[in-house]
């Protein structure tokens, strides 16, 4: 018990130390070391943990996010507030000048804001907060359905148009799209920059982006989160007695799940693969993205293959400190952290989803073992951005906000 209390206090100090606020905004940056802006999925994670320590901060975090919402409903993956701009240049600032609007980006990130709102509501029972959030939420998930599903392929899955939208920037999956030989930081940054400049030229119109086909992917992890959050949206609409909206989100979730199983599941490998949005061609890498459907209601056979053939496979994901972002068997696997992110180290946000999925599907013992290993990682290296899956050595930013997700699992 004392150990849990100690972890809680350490986590709270991390969040408190990363706060930027004024009369008009409140947000928790991922890390003062490197990331001083507001990121969409980071802030959702932060709000979930704030709901334990200070629910009012959780509400303010999410309300700040929707202040930067576009008229069409899109929520940007980054919000630039005045308190962060003008400090020592941080990661992401090199692209700042390329966004058409200078206070927010034009791409989004994994859509888990409904989960964050649901968590805050569960902790507070604040009906007024839920009523304030529901219309922005509906605009966002409806935008995803229209702009990223109907206008791209219309099969129920949503497409991402930039690697950063996946939240896992440089997974080896994307190597099959950018085709950069001898991947290194500067060359990759130029490629990321090129995509944004091209989209600026076509005014970010999805039809023209579709024609460019620079990066159009139905990513497994993004879609698993999207489908889960459609179910959450149905629950939230039900709480507000919006029966018609509830049925719409349930229907979309069911349609998307059916397509995910038909197009992304590979019977030969027993794994889910992200696919090219237009051709449906599978992108053949074993990365943590393919484990995310554990959070959905899958049949027992698929669950067992995902867990036993992949998650618990010591040649892939079951390393001393799981779950690595790339399977050990991959030629791209690099356990040490560096500027090329998501090439092997363990990160806590995917772990949070995988643990939740294991718990909901009856794999409690495996989930608990991952939680125990996460606790060890924090004891060894603190709340870090990423960890070596063999030694738990911490890499990247220190006092990293979303690594406090461990608190939600205790």
DRENDO-1510 file (C-alpha; in Angstrom, 1 decimal, always signed):
<recs>
REC; n; res; u; v; w
REC; 1; UNK; +0.0; +0.0; +0.0 .
REC; 2; UNK; +2.8; +2.4; +0.8 .
REC; 3; UNK; +4.4; +1.7; -2.5 .
REC; 4; UNK; +1.2; +2.6; -4.3 .
REC; 5; UNK; +0.8; +5.8; -2.3 .
REC; 6; UNK; +4.4; +6.7; -3.2 .
REC; 7; UNK; +3.8; +6.1; -6.9 .
REC; 8; UNK; +0.6; +8.2; -6.8 .
REC; 9; UNK; +2.5; +11.1; -5.2 .
REC; 10; UNK; +5.3; +10.9; -7.7 .
REC; 11; UNK; +2.8; +10.8; -10.6 .
REC; 12; UNK; +0.9; +13.8; -9.2 .
REC; 13; UNK; +4.1; +15.8; -9.0 .
REC; 14; UNK; +4.9; +15.0; -12.6 .
REC; 15; UNK; +1.5; +16.3; -13.7 .
REC; 16; UNK; +1.7; +19.4; -11.5 .
REC; 17; UNK; +5.2; +20.2; -12.7 .
REC; 18; UNK; +4.1; +20.1; -16.4 .
REC; 19; UNK; +1.1; +22.5; -16.1 .
REC; 20; UNK; +0.8; +25.6; -18.3 .
REC; 21; UNK; -2.2; +27.8; -17.5 .
REC; 22; UNK; -3.7; +31.3; -17.9 .
REC; 23; UNK; -7.1; +32.9; -17.6 .
REC; 24; UNK; -8.0; +31.3; -21.0 .
REC; 25; UNK; -6.4; +27.9; -21.0 .
REC; 26; UNK; -5.1; +25.0; -18.9 .
REC; 27; UNK; -3.1; +22.1; -20.1 .
REC; 28; UNK; -0.5; +19.6; -19.0 .
REC; 29; UNK; +2.4; +19.4; -21.4 .
REC; 30; UNK; +4.0; +16.0; -22.0 .
REC; 31; UNK; +7.4; +17.1; -20.7 .
REC; 32; UNK; +9.1; +20.3; -19.9 .
REC; 33; UNK; +12.3; +18.8; -21.3 .
REC; 34; UNK; +11.1; +18.5; -24.9 .
REC; 35; UNK; +7.4; +18.9; -25.4 .
REC; 36; UNK; +5.9; +22.1; -24.2 .
REC; 37; UNK; +2.8; +22.3; -26.4 .
REC; 38; UNK; -0.6; +20.6; -25.9 .
REC; 39; UNK; -1.0; +17.3; -27.7 .
REC; 40; UNK; -4.4; +15.7; -28.2 .
REC; 41; UNK; -4.0; +12.2; -27.0 .
REC; 42; UNK; -1.5; +13.2; -24.3 .
REC; 43; UNK; -4.0; +15.6; -22.9 .
REC; 44; UNK; -6.7; +12.9; -22.9 .
REC; 45; UNK; -4.4; +10.6; -20.9 .
REC; 46; UNK; -3.5; +13.5; -18.6 .
REC; 47; UNK; -7.2; +14.2; -18.0 .
REC; 48; UNK; -7.8; +10.5; -17.1 .
REC; 49; UNK; -5.1; +10.7; -14.4 .
REC; 50; UNK; -6.1; +14.2; -13.2 .
REC; 51; UNK; -9.6; +12.8; -12.6 .
REC; 52; UNK; -8.0; +10.9; -9.6 .
REC; 53; UNK; -6.0; +13.8; -8.2 .
REC; 54; UNK; -7.9; +17.0; -9.2 .
REC; 55; UNK; -11.1; +16.5; -11.3 .
REC; 56; UNK; -11.3; +20.2; -12.0 .
REC; 57; UNK; -8.0; +20.1; -13.7 .
REC; 58; UNK; -9.2; +17.2; -15.8 .
REC; 59; UNK; -12.2; +19.2; -16.9 .
REC; 60; UNK; -10.1; +22.2; -17.7 .
REC; 61; UNK; -7.6; +20.1; -19.7 .
REC; 62; UNK; -10.4; +18.8; -22.0 .
REC; 63; UNK; -12.1; +22.2; -22.3 .
REC; 64; UNK; -8.9; +23.7; -23.5 .
REC; 65; UNK; -8.6; +21.0; -26.2 .
REC; 66; UNK; -12.0; +21.8; -27.6 .
REC; 67; UNK; -11.2; +25.6; -27.7 .
REC; 68; UNK; -8.9; +24.8; -30.7 .
REC; 69; UNK; -11.5; +22.7; -32.5 .
REC; 70; UNK; -12.0; +23.5; -36.2 .
REC; 71; UNK; -15.5; +24.6; -37.4 .
REC; 72; UNK; -15.7; +21.3; -39.3 .
REC; 73; UNK; -15.2; +19.3; -36.1 .
REC; 74; UNK; -11.6; +18.3; -36.4 .
REC; 75; UNK; -9.5; +18.3; -33.2 .
REC; 76; UNK; -5.9; +19.2; -33.9 .
REC; 77; UNK; -3.1; +17.0; -32.7 .
REC; 78; UNK; -1.2; +20.0; -31.4 .
REC; 79; UNK; -2.4; +23.2; -29.9 .
REC; 80; UNK; +0.1; +26.1; -29.6 .
REC; 81; UNK; -0.7; +28.4; -26.6 .
REC; 82; UNK; +1.3; +31.5; -25.9 .
REC; 83; UNK; +2.9; +30.2; -22.8 .
REC; 84; UNK; +4.7; +27.6; -24.8 .
REC; 85; UNK; +5.7; +29.5; -27.9 .
REC; 86; UNK; +8.9; +31.5; -27.5 .
REC; 87; UNK; +10.7; +29.1; -25.2 .
REC; 88; UNK; +13.7; +27.3; -26.2 .
REC; 89; UNK; +12.8; +25.5; -29.5 .
REC; 90; UNK; +11.1; +22.2; -28.8 .
REC; 91; UNK; +10.3; +19.1; -30.9 .
REC; 92; UNK; +7.6; +20.0; -33.4 .
REC; 93; UNK; +8.5; +23.7; -33.6 .
REC; 94; UNK; +10.4; +23.1; -36.8 .
REC; 95; UNK; +7.1; +22.5; -38.5 .
REC; 96; UNK; +5.3; +25.3; -36.7 .
REC; 97; UNK; +5.8; +27.8; -39.5 .
REC; 98; UNK; +4.3; +25.4; -42.0 .
REC; 99; UNK; +0.9; +25.1; -40.5 .
REC; 100; UNK; -1.7; +27.4; -42.3 .
REC; 101; UNK; -2.9; +28.6; -38.9 .
REC; 102; UNK; -0.3; +29.5; -36.3 .
REC; 103; UNK; -2.1; +28.3; -33.2 .
REC; 104; UNK; -2.9; +24.7; -34.1 .
REC; 105; UNK; -2.0; +21.9; -36.5 .
REC; 106; UNK; -4.0; +20.6; -39.3 .
REC; 107; UNK; -3.8; +16.9; -38.5 .
REC; 108; UNK; -5.4; +15.0; -35.7 .
REC; 109; UNK; -4.4; +12.1; -33.3 .
REC; 110; UNK; -5.8; +8.9; -31.9 .
REC; 111; UNK; -9.5; +9.8; -31.0 .
REC; 112; UNK; -9.8; +8.8; -27.3 .
REC; 113; UNK; -11.3; +12.1; -26.1 .
REC; 114; UNK; -14.6; +10.3; -25.5 .
REC; 115; UNK; -12.9; +7.9; -23.1 .
REC; 116; UNK; -11.4; +10.8; -21.3 .
REC; 117; UNK; -14.8; +12.5; -20.9 .
REC; 118; UNK; -16.4; +9.3; -19.8 .
REC; 119; UNK; -13.7; +8.9; -17.1 .
REC; 120; UNK; -14.1; +12.4; -15.8 .
REC; 121; UNK; -17.8; +12.1; -15.7 .
REC; 122; UNK; -17.6; +8.8; -13.9 .
REC; 123; UNK; -15.4; +10.4; -11.3 .
REC; 124; UNK; -17.5; +13.6; -10.9 .
REC; 125; UNK; -21.0; +12.9; -12.1 .
REC; 126; UNK; -20.9; +16.4; -13.4 .
REC; 127; UNK; -23.9; +16.6; -15.8 .
REC; 128; UNK; -23.2; +20.1; -16.9 .
REC; 129; UNK; -19.6; +19.1; -18.0 .
REC; 130; UNK; -21.0; +16.2; -20.0 .
REC; 131; UNK; -23.6; +18.4; -21.7 .
REC; 132; UNK; -20.8; +21.0; -22.4 .
REC; 133; UNK; -18.6; +18.4; -24.1 .
REC; 134; UNK; -21.1; +16.3; -26.0 .
REC; 135; UNK; -21.6; +18.6; -29.0 .
REC; 136; UNK; -17.9; +19.1; -29.6 .
REC; 137; UNK; -17.4; +15.3; -29.3 .
REC; 138; UNK; -20.2; +14.6; -31.7 .
REC; 139; UNK; -18.7; +17.1; -34.2 .
REC; 140; UNK; -15.3; +15.4; -33.9 .
REC; 141; UNK; -16.5; +11.8; -34.4 .
REC; 142; UNK; -18.9; +12.8; -37.1 .
REC; 143; UNK; -16.0; +14.6; -38.9 .
REC; 144; UNK; -13.9; +11.4; -38.7 .
REC; 145; UNK; -16.8; +9.4; -40.1 .
REC; 146; UNK; -17.4; +11.8; -43.0 .
REC; 147; UNK; -13.9; +13.1; -43.9 .
REC; 148; UNK; -11.8; +10.1; -43.1 .
REC; 149; UNK; -14.2; +7.3; -43.9 .
REC; 150; UNK; -16.9; +8.3; -46.4 .
REC; 151; UNK; -14.7; +10.6; -48.5 .
REC; 152; UNK; -11.8; +8.1; -48.6 .
REC; 153; UNK; -13.2; +4.6; -49.0 .
REC; 154; UNK; -16.5; +4.4; -47.1 .
REC; 155; UNK; -15.9; +1.0; -45.6 .
REC; 156; UNK; -16.3; +2.0; -41.9 .
REC; 157; UNK; -12.6; +2.4; -41.1 .
REC; 158; UNK; -11.0; +5.8; -40.9 .
REC; 159; UNK; -7.8; +6.8; -42.7 .
REC; 160; UNK; -4.8; +8.8; -41.3 .
REC; 161; UNK; -3.0; +11.2; -43.6 .
REC; 162; UNK; +0.3; +11.7; -41.8 .
REC; 163; UNK; +2.4; +9.4; -39.5 .
REC; 164; UNK; +1.9; +11.8; -36.6 .
REC; 165; UNK; -1.8; +11.1; -36.6 .
REC; 166; UNK; -1.1; +7.5; -35.5 .
REC; 167; UNK; +0.5; +8.9; -32.3 .
REC; 168; UNK; +3.4; +6.5; -33.0 .
REC; 169; UNK; +5.4; +8.6; -35.4 .
REC; 170; UNK; +8.0; +6.3; -37.0 .
REC; 171; UNK; +6.7; +2.8; -36.6 .
REC; 172; UNK; +8.4; +0.5; -39.2 .
REC; 173; UNK; +5.0; +0.1; -40.8 .
REC; 174; UNK; +5.5; +3.5; -42.4 .
REC; 175; UNK; +8.8; +2.5; -44.0 .
REC; 176; UNK; +6.7; +0.8; -46.7 .
REC; 177; UNK; +5.2; +4.1; -47.6 .
REC; 178; UNK; +7.9; +6.7; -47.4 .
REC; 179; UNK; +10.5; +4.3; -48.9 .
REC; 180; UNK; +13.4; +6.3; -47.4 .
REC; 181; UNK; +16.6; +4.3; -47.6 .
REC; 182; UNK; +19.0; +4.7; -44.7 .
REC; 183; UNK; +16.4; +6.2; -42.3 .
REC; 184; UNK; +17.8; +9.0; -40.1 .
REC; 185; UNK; +16.4; +12.0; -38.3 .
REC; 186; UNK; +17.0; +14.9; -40.7 .
REC; 187; UNK; +15.9; +12.9; -43.8 .
REC; 188; UNK; +12.8; +11.8; -42.0 .
REC; 189; UNK; +12.0; +15.3; -40.8 .
REC; 190; UNK; +12.2; +16.5; -44.4 .
REC; 191; UNK; +9.8; +13.8; -45.5 .
REC; 192; UNK; +7.3; +14.7; -42.8 .
REC; 193; UNK; +7.7; +18.4; -43.8 .
REC; 194; UNK; +7.1; +17.6; -47.4 .
REC; 195; UNK; +3.7; +16.0; -46.7 .
REC; 196; UNK; +2.5; +19.1; -44.8 .
REC; 197; UNK; +3.7; +21.4; -47.6 .
REC; 198; UNK; +1.9; +19.4; -50.2 .
REC; 199; UNK; -1.3; +19.4; -48.2 .
REC; 200; UNK; -1.0; +23.2; -47.8 .
REC; 201; UNK; -0.9; +23.5; -51.6 .
REC; 202; UNK; -4.2; +21.7; -51.9 .
REC; 203; UNK; -5.8; +23.6; -49.0 .
REC; 204; UNK; -6.1; +20.3; -47.0 .
REC; 205; UNK; -9.1; +19.2; -49.1 .
REC; 206; UNK; -9.5; +15.4; -48.5 .
REC; 207; UNK; -10.4; +14.7; -52.1 .
REC; 208; UNK; -7.2; +16.2; -53.3 .
REC; 209; UNK; -5.2; +14.6; -50.5 .
REC; 210; UNK; -6.7; +11.3; -51.6 .
REC; 211; UNK; -5.4; +12.0; -55.2 .
REC; 212; UNK; -1.9; +12.9; -53.9 .
REC; 213; UNK; -1.8; +9.6; -52.0 .
REC; 214; UNK; +1.3; +10.6; -50.1 .
REC; 215; UNK; +0.2; +8.9; -46.9 .
REC; 216; UNK; -3.2; +7.2; -46.6 .
REC; 217; UNK; -3.3; +4.4; -44.1 .
REC; 218; UNK; -6.0; +2.6; -42.2 .
REC; 219; UNK; -4.0; +2.1; -39.1 .
REC; 220; UNK; -5.0; -0.7; -36.8 .
REC; 221; UNK; -4.3; +1.1; -33.5 .
REC; 222; UNK; -6.0; +4.3; -34.6 .
REC; 223; UNK; -9.1; +2.4; -35.8 .
REC; 224; UNK; -9.3; +0.2; -32.7 .
REC; 225; UNK; -9.3; +3.3; -30.5 .
REC; 226; UNK; -11.8; +5.0; -32.8 .
REC; 227; UNK; -14.2; +2.0; -32.7 .
REC; 228; UNK; -13.9; +1.7; -28.9 .
REC; 229; UNK; -14.7; +5.4; -28.6 .
REC; 230; UNK; -17.7; +5.1; -30.9 .
REC; 231; UNK; -19.1; +2.7; -28.3 .
REC; 232; UNK; -18.2; +5.2; -25.6 .
REC; 233; UNK; -20.0; +7.9; -27.5 .
REC; 234; UNK; -23.1; +5.7; -27.6 .
REC; 235; UNK; -22.9; +5.3; -23.9 .
REC; 236; UNK; -22.5; +9.1; -23.4 .
REC; 237; UNK; -25.4; +9.8; -25.7 .
REC; 238; UNK; -27.4; +7.3; -23.8 .
REC; 239; UNK; -26.7; +9.1; -20.5 .
REC; 240; UNK; -28.2; +12.2; -22.1 .
REC; 241; UNK; -31.2; +10.3; -23.5 .
REC; 242; UNK; -30.0; +11.0; -27.1 .
REC; 243; UNK; -31.3; +7.6; -28.4 .
REC; 244; UNK; -31.0; +8.3; -32.1 .
REC; 245; UNK; -27.3; +9.4; -31.8 .
REC; 246; UNK; -26.6; +6.4; -29.6 .
REC; 247; UNK; -27.8; +4.1; -32.3 .
REC; 248; UNK; -25.8; +5.9; -35.0 .
REC; 249; UNK; -22.5; +5.4; -33.1 .
REC; 250; UNK; -23.3; +1.8; -32.3 .
REC; 251; UNK; -24.0; +1.1; -36.0 .
REC; 252; UNK; -20.7; +2.8; -37.0 .
REC; 253; UNK; -18.8; +0.8; -34.5 .
REC; 254; UNK; -20.2; -2.4; -35.7 .
REC; 255; UNK; -19.6; -1.6; -39.4 .
REC; 256; UNK; -16.0; -0.6; -38.7 .
REC; 257; UNK; -15.3; -3.7; -36.6 .
REC; 258; UNK; -16.6; -5.9; -39.4 .
REC; 259; UNK; -14.3; -4.2; -41.9 .
REC; 260; UNK; -11.3; -4.4; -39.5 .
REC; 261; UNK; -11.8; -8.1; -39.2 .
REC; 262; UNK; -12.2; -8.6; -42.9 .
REC; 263; UNK; -9.4; -6.4; -44.2 .
REC; 264; UNK; -6.8; -6.1; -41.4 .
REC; 265; UNK; -6.8; -9.6; -39.9 .
REC; 266; UNK; -4.3; -11.9; -41.5 .
REC; 267; UNK; -5.2; -15.6; -40.9 .
REC; 268; UNK; -1.7; -16.8; -41.8 .
REC; 269; UNK; +0.1; -14.7; -39.3 .
REC; 270; UNK; -2.8; -14.5; -36.7 .
REC; 271; UNK; -2.2; -10.8; -36.5 .
REC; 272; UNK; -3.8; -7.5; -37.4 .
REC; 273; UNK; -2.0; -5.4; -40.0 .
REC; 274; UNK; -2.5; -1.8; -41.0 .
REC; 275; UNK; -3.5; -1.4; -44.7 .
REC; 276; UNK; -3.1; +1.1; -47.5 .
REC; 277; UNK; -6.3; +3.1; -47.5 .
REC; 278; UNK; -7.0; +2.9; -51.2 .
REC; 279; UNK; -5.7; -0.5; -52.2 .
REC; 280; UNK; -6.3; -2.3; -48.9 .
REC; 281; UNK; -2.8; -3.8; -49.2 .
REC; 282; UNK; -1.5; -5.0; -45.9 .
REC; 283; UNK; +1.7; -3.4; -44.5 .
REC; 284; UNK; +3.7; -6.4; -43.3 .
REC; 285; UNK; +5.2; -5.5; -40.0 .
REC; 286; UNK; +4.7; -6.9; -36.6 .
REC; 287; UNK; +4.4; -3.9; -34.3 .
REC; 288; UNK; +2.4; -3.0; -31.3 .
REC; 289; UNK; -0.3; -1.4; -33.5 .
REC; 290; UNK; -1.5; -4.9; -34.4 .
REC; 291; UNK; -2.2; -5.8; -30.7 .
REC; 292; UNK; -4.6; -2.9; -30.2 .
REC; 293; UNK; -7.8; -4.9; -31.2 .
REC; 294; UNK; -7.4; -6.6; -27.8 .
REC; 295; UNK; -9.5; -3.7; -26.6 .
REC; 296; UNK; -12.4; -4.8; -28.8 .
REC; 297; UNK; -14.9; -7.6; -28.5 .
REC; 298; UNK; -13.1; -10.3; -30.5 .
REC; 299; UNK; -13.8; -14.0; -30.9 .
REC; 300; UNK; -11.9; -16.4; -28.7 .
REC; 301; UNK; -9.8; -17.8; -31.5 .
REC; 302; UNK; -8.4; -14.4; -32.6 .
REC; 303; UNK; -7.8; -13.3; -29.0 .
REC; 304; UNK; -5.9; -16.5; -28.2 .
REC; 305; UNK; -3.7; -16.1; -31.3 .
REC; 306; UNK; -2.9; -12.5; -30.6 .
REC; 307; UNK; -2.1; -13.3; -26.9 .
REC; 308; UNK; -0.4; -16.6; -27.2 .
REC; 309; UNK; +1.3; -16.5; -30.6 .
REC; 310; UNK; +2.4; -12.9; -30.4 .
REC; 311; UNK; +2.1; -11.1; -27.0 .
REC; 312; UNK; +3.5; -14.0; -25.0 .
REC; 313; UNK; +6.0; -14.9; -27.7 .
REC; 314; UNK; +9.5; -14.3; -26.3 .
REC; 315; UNK; +10.8; -13.8; -29.8 .
REC; 316; UNK; +8.3; -11.0; -30.4 .
REC; 317; UNK; +6.7; -9.0; -27.5 .
REC; 318; UNK; +7.2; -10.9; -24.3 .
REC; 319; UNK; +10.5; -9.4; -23.3 .
REC; 320; UNK; +11.7; -8.7; -19.7 .
REC; 321; UNK; +9.9; -5.3; -19.7 .
REC; 322; UNK; +6.9; -5.6; -22.1 .
REC; 323; UNK; +5.4; -4.5; -24.4 .
REC; 324; UNK; +8.0; -3.3; -26.9 .
REC; 325; UNK; +6.7; -1.1; -29.7 .
REC; 326; UNK; +8.2; -3.4; -32.4 .
REC; 327; UNK; +8.5; -7.2; -32.2 .
REC; 328; UNK; +12.0; -8.4; -31.3 .
REC; 329; UNK; +12.0; -10.6; -34.5 .
REC; 330; UNK; +11.7; -7.5; -36.7 .
REC; 331; UNK; +14.8; -6.4; -38.6 .
REC; 332; UNK; +13.8; -2.9; -37.5 .
REC; 333; UNK; +13.8; -3.7; -33.8 .
REC; 334; UNK; +15.9; -1.2; -31.8 .
REC; 335; UNK; +15.5; -1.5; -28.0 .
REC; 336; UNK; +17.5; +1.6; -27.2 .
REC; 337; UNK; +15.7; +4.9; -27.4 .
REC; 338; UNK; +16.7; +7.7; -29.8 .
REC; 339; UNK; +15.4; +10.4; -32.0 .
REC; 340; UNK; +13.8; +7.9; -34.3 .
REC; 341; UNK; +10.9; +7.1; -32.1 .
REC; 342; UNK; +8.8; +3.9; -31.9 .
REC; 343; UNK; +11.4; +1.5; -33.2 .
REC; 344; UNK; +11.5; -0.9; -30.3 .
REC; 345; UNK; +11.4; +0.6; -26.8 .
REC; 346; UNK; +8.4; +0.2; -24.4 .
REC; 347; UNK; +5.9; +3.0; -24.0 .
REC; 348; UNK; +3.2; +3.2; -21.4 .
REC; 349; UNK; +0.3; +4.5; -23.5 .
REC; 350; UNK; +0.1; +1.3; -25.7 .
REC; 351; UNK; +0.6; -0.7; -22.5 .
REC; 352; UNK; -2.4; +1.0; -20.9 .
REC; 353; UNK; -4.6; -0.1; -23.8 .
REC; 354; UNK; -3.2; -3.6; -24.0 .
REC; 355; UNK; -3.7; -4.1; -20.2 .
REC; 356; UNK; -7.3; -2.8; -20.4 .
REC; 357; UNK; -7.9; -5.2; -23.3 .
REC; 358; UNK; -6.5; -8.1; -21.5 .
REC; 359; UNK; -8.5; -7.4; -18.4 .
REC; 360; UNK; -11.8; -7.0; -20.3 .
REC; 361; UNK; -11.2; -10.3; -22.1 .
REC; 362; UNK; -10.3; -12.4; -19.1 .
REC; 363; UNK; -6.5; -12.4; -19.2 .
REC; 364; UNK; -6.1; -10.9; -15.7 .
REC; 365; UNK; -2.9; -12.7; -14.8 .
REC; 366; UNK; -1.1; -11.5; -17.9 .
REC; 367; UNK; -2.4; -8.0; -17.4 .
REC; 368; UNK; -1.2; -8.0; -13.8 .
REC; 369; UNK; +2.3; -9.2; -14.9 .
REC; 370; UNK; +2.6; -6.2; -17.3 .
REC; 371; UNK; +1.5; -3.8; -14.5 .
REC; 372; UNK; +4.1; -5.3; -12.2 .
REC; 373; UNK; +6.8; -4.8; -14.8 .
REC; 374; UNK; +5.6; -1.2; -15.4 .
REC; 375; UNK; +5.9; -0.5; -11.7 .
REC; 376; UNK; +9.5; -1.9; -11.8 .
REC; 377; UNK; +10.3; +0.4; -14.8 .
REC; 378; UNK; +9.2; +3.5; -12.8 .
REC; 379; UNK; +11.2; +2.4; -9.8 .
REC; 380; UNK; +14.3; +1.9; -12.0 .
REC; 381; UNK; +14.0; +4.9; -14.2 .
REC; 382; UNK; +11.2; +7.2; -13.1 .
REC; 383; UNK; +8.3; +8.4; -15.3 .
REC; 384; UNK; +10.1; +8.4; -18.6 .
REC; 385; UNK; +9.0; +8.8; -22.2 .
REC; 386; UNK; +10.2; +5.3; -23.2 .
REC; 387; UNK; +12.0; +2.3; -21.7 .
REC; 388; UNK; +14.5; -0.3; -22.8 .
REC; 389; UNK; +12.4; -3.6; -23.0 .
REC; 390; UNK; +15.4; -5.6; -21.7 .
REC; 391; UNK; +16.8; -3.4; -18.9 .
REC; 392; UNK; +14.0; -0.8; -18.1 .
REC; 393; UNK; +16.6; +2.0; -18.7 .
REC; 394; UNK; +14.7; +5.2; -19.4 .
REC; 395; UNK; +15.1; +7.1; -22.7 .
REC; 396; UNK; +13.8; +10.4; -24.0 .
REC; 397; UNK; +11.9; +13.0; -22.0 .
REC; 398; UNK; +11.9; +12.9; -18.2 .
REC; 399; UNK; +8.8; +13.4; -16.0 .
REC; 400; UNK; +6.7; +12.3; -19.0 .
REC; 401; UNK; +3.0; +12.9; -18.5 .
REC; 402; UNK; +1.3; +9.9; -20.0 .
REC; 403; UNK; +3.6; +7.5; -18.2 .
REC; 404; UNK; +1.5; +8.4; -15.1 .
REC; 405; UNK; -1.2; +6.2; -16.8 .
REC; 406; UNK; +0.2; +3.5; -14.5 .
REC; 407; UNK; -1.9; +5.1; -11.7 .
REC; 408; UNK; -5.1; +4.1; -13.6 .
REC; 409; UNK; -4.0; +0.5; -13.6 .
REC; 410; UNK; -3.1; +0.1; -9.9 .
</recs>
